[in-house]
Amino acid sequence: MTYQPPYTITPTILQRVAEIVELITRWSVSADHVLSPQLRRNNRIRTIQASLAIENNTLSIEQVTAVLDGKQVLGLPREIQEVKNAFAAYEQLPRWQPHSLADLLTAHGLLMAGLVDEAGSFRRGAVGIYNEQGDLVHMAPPAERVSGQVADLLAWLASAPVHPLIASCVFHYEFEFIHPFGDGNGRMGRLWQTLLLSQWQPMLAYLPVESVIRVRQTAYYQALAEADKLADSTPFIEFMLHALQDTMTEALMKPSEKTSAKTSEKIVAALGQNNLLTIAELAKHIGVTSRSIERNIEKLQEKGRLRRVGPAKGGHWEVLK
């Protein structure tokens, strides 16, 4: 019997898929649908920097750019190696097939070369995922089950009976649940989802969705944890489709609109760290006017991404998905 990952196609998922398809159609007929080599490179750098930052790599966009330009960068050797490896891996995307085990192992070998002893090989021991407080939040399946579980997942992927957008999200979650490697599972899951999406729509190979995930990192982990609790990837599918939709929307924005969108994401990120910040404090922290903060907060509230809890004075902000 063919393995079937547990998930539910909700109205929210269907709506997100329809909206993303519409955005892709708009992008494909726009004058900007053929990305210039420079824009492709810039988007790839954003992708790499954000995906590695999620794994605690501290290098900035400017430092990542310098590394890839062959310049000297003041940084930890491991972090510099992570950047070089990630760029090499993303450049190989067109050569790989998503359902190929050999390609999956090759990709991990390239992504983790010089960083771990078992690059390109499944883990041989148990692995648990811990939060910042040191609490165990996920115990991955035993090592002896990894090979079979990955084989089942890839077999399902080869003929997945759902839209590629949904299949890519299901794979991403299931891959993180199995946690097949000793290290590098997060960046591998995001890399492989990009591969899946690019096979459906080549333009998505350069969509920096990782930069949105980075800003919403807490929600990203919450979606993974909620899916774990339910033994069903539906919450994670909804989160990832939302991130993809917002990244596509940004890709279609005019420069002035992108500036506003970046301000909104900075507000969300700042309030995710300290939900007691005032309008004035946010304006000073981000470097814009208080009126700009107010306008962006209004938009975030309208979109259901931000909610005020308690009175205007003495209350706090709640960052939503």
C-alpha positions in Angstrom: 0.0 0.0 0.0 1.4 3.4 -1.0 2.2 5.7 1.9 -0.2 8.7 2.3 1.0 11.6 4.4 -1.9 12.9 6.6 -3.3 16.3 5.7 -6.6 18.0 5.0 -7.4 20.3 2.1 -9.2 23.1 3.9 -11.0 26.1 2.3 -8.1 28.3 3.4 -5.6 26.0 1.5 -7.8 26.1 -1.6 -8.1 29.9 -1.4 -4.3 30.3 -1.0 -3.6 28.0 -3.9 -6.0 29.9 -6.2 -4.5 33.3 -5.2 -0.9 32.1 -5.7 -1.8 30.8 -9.2 -3.4 34.1 -10.0 -0.3 36.0 -8.8 1.9 33.7 -10.9 -0.3 34.3 -14.0 0.0 38.1 -13.4 3.8 37.8 -13.0 4.1 35.7 -16.2 2.4 38.3 -18.3 4.1 41.3 -16.7 7.2 43.1 -18.1 9.2 41.9 -15.1 8.6 38.1 -15.4 12.0 37.5 -17.0 14.3 38.3 -14.2 17.6 39.9 -15.1 20.8 38.0 -14.1 21.5 40.6 -11.4 18.0 40.2 -9.9 18.2 36.4 -10.0 21.5 36.7 -8.1 20.1 39.2 -5.6 17.1 37.0 -4.9 19.3 33.9 -4.5 21.5 35.8 -2.0 18.4 36.8 0.0 17.3 33.2 0.0 20.6 31.9 1.2 21.1 34.5 3.8 17.6 34.1 5.3 17.7 30.3 5.2 21.0 30.2 7.0 19.9 32.9 9.5 17.1 30.7 10.6 19.8 28.2 11.5 21.7 31.0 13.5 24.2 32.0 10.9 25.0 35.7 11.7 26.3 36.9 8.3 24.3 39.8 6.8 23.2 40.3 3.2 26.2 42.5 2.6 28.6 39.9 4.0 27.0 37.0 2.1 27.3 39.0 -1.1 31.0 39.7 -0.3 31.6 36.0 0.3 30.1 35.1 -3.0 32.1 37.8 -4.7 35.3 36.2 -3.4 36.0 39.1 -1.0 37.5 38.8 2.5 34.9 38.8 5.1 35.3 39.1 8.9 33.3 36.1 10.1 33.3 32.6 11.5 34.9 30.2 9.0 32.0 27.8 9.5 29.4 30.5 8.6 31.4 31.5 5.5 31.5 27.8 4.5 27.8 27.5 5.0 27.2 30.4 2.5 29.5 28.9 -0.1 27.9 25.5 0.2 24.4 26.8 0.1 25.1 28.8 -3.1 26.6 25.8 -4.7 23.6 23.7 -3.8 21.0 26.2 -5.1 22.9 26.5 -8.3 22.5 22.8 -8.9 18.7 22.8 -8.6 18.0 22.4 -12.3 20.0 19.1 -12.3 18.1 17.4 -9.6 14.8 15.4 -9.6 12.7 15.9 -6.4 11.8 12.3 -6.0 15.3 11.0 -6.5 17.0 9.6 -3.3 20.4 9.8 -5.0 19.8 13.5 -5.7 18.6 14.2 -2.2 21.7 12.7 -0.7 24.0 14.5 -3.2 22.3 17.8 -2.3 22.9 17.2 1.4 26.5 16.3 0.7 27.0 19.6 -1.1 25.1 21.6 1.4 27.0 20.2 4.4 30.4 19.6 2.9 33.2 20.4 5.4 30.6 21.0 8.1 29.6 17.6 9.3 31.2 14.1 9.0 28.1 12.5 7.6 27.4 14.9 4.7 25.4 13.1 2.2 24.4 10.2 4.5 21.4 9.5 6.8 22.0 9.9 10.5 23.0 6.8 12.5 21.7 7.9 15.8 18.7 9.5 17.6 18.0 13.2 17.3 15.8 15.5 19.2 14.8 19.1 18.6 15.0 21.5 21.5 13.7 25.0 22.0 15.6 28.0 23.4 14.7 26.9 26.9 16.2 23.5 26.4 12.9 21.7 26.3 12.5 18.8 23.9 9.9 19.8 21.3 10.2 17.0 18.8 11.9 13.5 19.0 12.5 12.3 15.4 11.9 8.7 14.5 14.6 6.1 15.3 17.6 6.1 12.8 16.7 2.6 11.6 13.4 3.8 10.3 14.8 6.8 8.4 15.7 5.1 5.1 12.3 3.5 4.7 10.4 6.6 5.7 12.3 8.8 3.2 11.8 6.2 0.5 8.0 6.2 1.2 7.9 10.0 1.1 9.8 10.2 -2.2 7.6 7.5 -3.7 4.5 9.5 -2.7 6.1 12.7 -4.1 6.7 11.1 -7.5 2.9 10.8 -8.0 1.4 13.0 -5.4 -2.4 13.4 -6.1 -2.5 17.1 -5.2 -1.5 20.5 -6.6 2.3 21.0 -6.6 2.0 23.9 -4.2 0.4 21.6 -1.6 2.7 18.7 -2.4 5.7 20.9 -1.8 4.4 22.0 1.6 3.5 18.4 2.7 7.0 17.3 1.7 8.6 20.1 3.6 6.7 19.2 6.8 7.2 15.4 6.5 10.9 15.9 5.8 11.3 18.0 9.0 9.3 15.4 11.0 11.6 12.5 9.8 14.7 14.7 10.3 16.8 12.2 8.2 20.2 13.9 8.7 22.3 14.6 11.7 22.4 18.3 10.7 21.1 20.5 8.0 17.5 19.3 7.9 16.0 22.8 8.0 18.0 24.2 5.1 17.5 20.9 3.2 13.8 21.0 3.6 13.6 24.6 2.3 16.0 23.8 -0.5 13.9 20.8 -1.6 10.7 22.8 -1.5 12.2 25.3 -3.8 13.2 22.5 -6.1 9.7 21.2 -6.1 8.2 24.6 -6.8 10.8 25.4 -9.6 9.9 22.1 -11.4 6.3 23.3 -11.5 7.0 27.0 -12.3 10.7 27.7 -13.2 10.4 31.3 -12.1 9.9 30.1 -8.5 13.5 28.9 -8.4 14.4 32.6 -7.6 11.5 33.4 -5.3 13.1 34.3 -1.9 10.3 32.9 0.3 13.0 32.1 2.9 13.2 35.8 3.6 9.6 35.9 4.7 10.0 32.7 6.7 12.9 34.3 8.5 10.8 37.3 9.6 8.1 34.9 10.7 10.4 32.4 12.2 8.5 32.0 15.5 5.3 31.3 13.5 7.2 28.8 11.3 8.2 26.7 14.3 4.8 27.1 15.8 3.2 25.7 12.6 5.6 22.7 12.7 4.8 22.1 16.3 1.1 22.3 15.8 1.3 19.9 12.9 3.3 17.5 15.1 0.6 17.8 17.8 -2.1 17.0 15.3 -0.1 14.3 13.4 -1.3 16.2 10.3 0.6 18.7 8.2 -2.4 21.0 7.5 -1.4 23.9 9.8 2.1 23.9 8.2 0.6 23.8 4.7 -1.5 26.9 5.5 1.5 28.7 7.0 3.8 28.0 4.0 1.2 28.9 1.4 0.6 32.2 3.2 4.4 32.9 3.1 4.5 32.0 -0.6 1.6 34.2 -1.4 3.1 37.2 0.4 6.5 36.7 -1.3 4.8 36.5 -4.7 2.8 39.7 -3.8 6.0 41.5 -3.0 7.6 40.4 -6.3 4.8 42.2 -8.1 5.0 45.4 -6.1 6.2 48.7 -7.3 9.4 50.0 -5.5 7.3 52.4 -3.3 5.0 49.5 -2.3 8.0 47.3 -1.5 9.3 49.9 0.9 6.0 49.9 2.8 6.0 46.0 2.8 9.5 45.9 4.3 8.5 48.4 7.0 5.5 46.1 7.9 7.8 43.1 8.1 10.2 45.0 10.3 7.3 46.0 12.6 6.2 42.3 12.9 9.8 41.2 13.6 10.3 43.9 16.3 7.0 43.2 18.0 7.8 39.5 17.9 10.9 40.3 20.0 9.1 42.8 22.3 5.4 43.2 22.1 5.3 46.2 24.4 7.0 48.6 22.1 5.1 51.9 21.5 4.6 53.6 18.2 7.4 56.1 18.9 9.8 53.3 20.0 9.0 51.3 16.8 9.6 54.4 14.7 13.0 55.0 16.3 13.9 51.3 16.1 13.0 51.0 12.4 14.1 54.5 11.3 10.8 55.8 9.9 8.2 58.3 11.0 5.5 57.5 13.6 2.8 58.1 11.0 4.4 55.5 8.8 4.3 53.1 11.7 0.7 53.9 12.3 -0.3 53.3 8.6 1.6 50.0 8.5 0.1 48.8 11.8 -3.4 49.6 10.4 -2.7 47.5 7.3 -1.3 44.6 9.4 -4.4 44.6 11.6 -6.6 44.6 8.5 -4.7 41.6 7.2 -5.1 39.8 10.5 -1.4 39.7 11.2 -1.4 41.9 14.2 -3.9 42.4 17.1 -3.9 44.9 20.0 -4.6 43.2 23.3 -5.8 45.4 26.2 -6.0 49.2 26.4 -4.1 51.5 24.1 -2.0 52.4 27.1 -0.8 49.5 29.1 -1.7 46.8 26.6 0.4 44.8 24.2 0.6 43.6 20.6 0.0 40.1 19.5 1.6 38.9 16.3 -0.6 36.5 14.4 0.1 34.2 11.5 
